[in-house]
Amino acid sequence: MKKTNVLWIIMNSIFLIVFNAVFFVVGGLEHNASVWLSYGFIHFAYFTLLLTPKLIRGGKSAAVFGFSLYSISAAYFLIQFVTGIIFILISPESYKTAFWVQLCIAGLYGVVFISHMIANERTAYVEVERQYQIAYVKDACATLKSSLDRLSDKGTKKKIERVYDALFSSPVKSHPDLAQIENRILLSINEISDAVSAGNNEKTDSLADSLLIAVNERNTRLRTLN
């Protein structure tokens, strides 16, 4: 086990050690149900705080996701700690008030925490989708630019330049319904690269014409879908 992991375990255990030491040394072992319930809820709140980092969604905005979730868990722990200490000090004979109050606090925490997790998942999904969409245009342009740099025939080069300009100015935003035509565009670009490598200008011209139509069709359909 790494030294840093050991240090984290020790640091996370400090609260439990101090709290339990004070609880049992000062209060003893004899307590009624309301006190034990409060004791349990305080420990539950602390363990949710420790567990929170494991539930943070990875991705470009992981730091933002972590801050929001950790803030919620920290706020819950502090509220529960204060509430639990109050019930421990008052030590009511009936456990019902202590139980329902702390259960409602835990329930509210659960709703807020899970709703933020759902929102984070949606944000992360949008980020991944956005990265894929940007990659589509960047990769397509890079491959086409490579073919363009290898061309010597002016007429063919001019056709490829028109396709490149159309592709370069294409919106990076996409839509699931465009997956087929986008895959077709990428395949056509690879075919152009092969034709350029083979020095087949006639085939390159034909593929460039078809590709320009496909790129324009993709952009037109995108405007109607979004």
Secondary structure, DSSP 8 states (H G I E B T S, - for coil): --HHHHHHHHHHHHHHHHHHHHHHHHH-S---HHHHHHHHHHHHHHHHHHHGGGG---STTHHHHHHHHHHHHHHHHHHHHHHHHHHHHH--S-SHHHHHHHHHHHHHHHHHHHHHHHHHHHHHHHHHHHHHHHHHHHHHHHHHHHHHHH---HHHHHHHHHHHHHHHTS-S---GGGHHHHHHHHHHHHHHHHHHHTT-HHHHHHHHHHHHHHHHHHHHHHHHH-
